[in-house]
Amino acid sequence: MRVLVVEDDPEVRGVVVTALRAVGFAVDQAADWSQADVNMSVNDYDCLVLDRILPEGDSAGQLRRRREAGLGVPALMLTALDDVTDRVAGFEAGADDYVVKPFIAAELVLRVRALCRRRGTMLPPVMRAGDVEVDTARREVRRDGVLLTLTPKEFSVLEMLLVRRPAVVTRSDLFEHCWDEQADPTSNVVDVVVGQLRRKLGEPPLITTVRGTGYRVDLAGR
């Protein structure tokens, strides 16, 4: 899931970005609406995290205009304005959720995840392929009942492969959805993470390489 954080305070932006990346989100960032518009013109986001007050003014008005122009991405407003009238104005402008500063990072992550799932296909609580079981709520993976220790990025790649199963997922699709603007698109990061994931999943192999295209989940035809 890919998120755009629009926040002009570098310290707050850093906290939000770090918290989201720590649990596997691909996160891009912008300090104002001008940069946010550039990001949204080239990337498809699952959620926006918006500071209420940005250099261009109140994000409520900015968001309202973009909603009227067809912007459908779920948006969470992050702000120190906690008056009821401020919250109502935010929701009326098109915000889907509202978090007041100071905030608890864990709660913010949960709210962002909920908005991302609302936009996309609702994942089942548990996905299975052979003896591999993926708990999407707890973000836990087990093989033959044994809990595996995956990094957030490895989990994101496995989750996407299972969601798209039995289709082939291209390297570019994996890169676009599981990495953010910090990653080098010319690098082999996708292949490296898939290789690490394969080693952790063990035998028999769960992930098949489709030469020149990408990967798919294929376990003995099951």
C-alpha positions, 0 to 999 in steps of 0.5 A: 500500500502506498501513502502520500504524507503532506506535511510542512513540519519536517519533524512531524513529517519524519515521525509519520513517515517513519511510523508508516514505513516501519510496518511496510507502507511505501511512503512518499512525502510532500511539504505543500500541495504543489508538490503533492499534486506533482506526486499524485500526477505520477503515482497511484496512492491508497491514502493521503495523510494531510496536515490541516494547515499548509503553506497554501492555507487550510487543507480543507479548501484545497481538498474540497477543490480536488474532490470536486475535480474527481480526486477519490483517494481516501484522506486523513487529516492530521491537525492541531485544530480539535474544535468540533467545528474544525472537524466538521469542516474537515469532513465536509471538505472530503476528509475520511478521517481526522487525527488530532495532534499530538497523536499516537503513532500506532493509532495513526498507522491503524487508521491509515491501514483502515483507509487503504483497505477501504479503497482497495479490495478487502483482504480476507483475515487469513490467506492460504497457499498450501501449508502457508498461512498469512494473517493479514490483520496480525501481519503474521506468516506461518508455514506448517504451523511455524511462525516465520519472521518476515520484514515489513517489505517481505510481508508486503511482497508476499501479500501482493503475490497472494492477492494477485494469485494465480496471475503473474505480478510484474517486477514493476507492479511490485516496485510501484506498490511496495516501494516508495520514492526513496527506492532506485527503480533501476536497482534489483531490490525486488529480486533481492527481497523475493530471494530473501522471502523464498529462503525464509519460506523454505521448501517446497518453493512457493514463489515461481519466477516467470522469466522476463516478467515477474513472479507468481505463487504456484505451489504444486498447482494448488 
